[in-house]
């Protein structure tokens, strides 16, 4: 996902907002990857912590994906991604309550 974003970013306009989105996408995907790997490695040793890392990894990867979409939307449609991020925050909050 990050590789595709960087490749497409090379061929699009390089506005300041897109550069910020690109950094957020890369950080979000990196956090998602590292937390998911930690969840897999901790599954047998400490399943409760593995579940927490899994939830964080899923949320970070989903946020990275939503920000990737926001990079390529026209500026007047970015509010759609804001609503999706708000819904994601609500779902993650519910996931941590259980």
N, C-alpha and C positions, 0 to 999 in steps of 0.2 A: 504494500500500500504506500509506504513512504517512497520507495523507488519510483513508482508510477507518478506520484505527486511531484517529485523533483524533476522527472523527465518532462512532464507536461508543463511545469513551471518554466522550464527553459524556453518553451515555445510561445508563452503568453506574455502579456504586458507585465512589467516588473514594478508595480506600484508599491508604495510603502505598506499598504494594508495587506497585500498579497505576501510580502516578505514576512510580516508579523504572523500571518496565518501559517506560512510554511514552517517557521520555527515552532509554533504551537503544535502543528501536525507531527513534526519530527519528535518533539518532546513527549507528546501524548502517546505516540506509537512505541517509543522506547520504554516509557513507564509501563505501558500495557504488556509489552513483550517480557520485560524483566519480572513483573509481578506474576505473569502467567507461568513463567519458568520456575519461579520460586514456589508457586502453588503446586506444580507438578512434583517438584523435589521434596516438598514437605508433606505430601499426601499421607504417607505411612507413618512418619515420625510425629507429626502434630497436625491432625486433620482440621482442627478449629482454625488455626492460623492459616493453613492452606486455603480454607474457604474465604477468609478475609482477603488474602492476596489474590485469589481468583476473582472475587467481586471487584476489587480495585483494578485489576488488569482488564476485566471486561469493560468497565466504565471508561477507563483511559483509552482503550482501543476504539470504543464507540465514539468518544469525544473527538479523537483523531480523525475518524471517518467523517463525522459531521463537519469538522473544520475543513477537511479536504473539499467537501461539497461547497462550503461557503467561499472557498478561494475562487471557484469558477462561476459562481452565480453573479449576476449583475448586482450592483450595490443596492438597488431598490428591492431585491428579494432576499437579502441576508436575514431579515427578520424571521423568515421561516426556520432558519437554522437556530436562531435564538429560542424559538418555541420548542424545537426538538431537543435542544440542550436542557431547557427547563423541565421537559418531560423526563429526560434521562436522569436529571438530578432527583426528581421525585421517585423514580423507580429504584435508583440506587439507595435512597433513604429508606424506602420500604424493605429493600433487600437486607440492609444492615440491622433493621429492627427485628428480623426473624432469627 
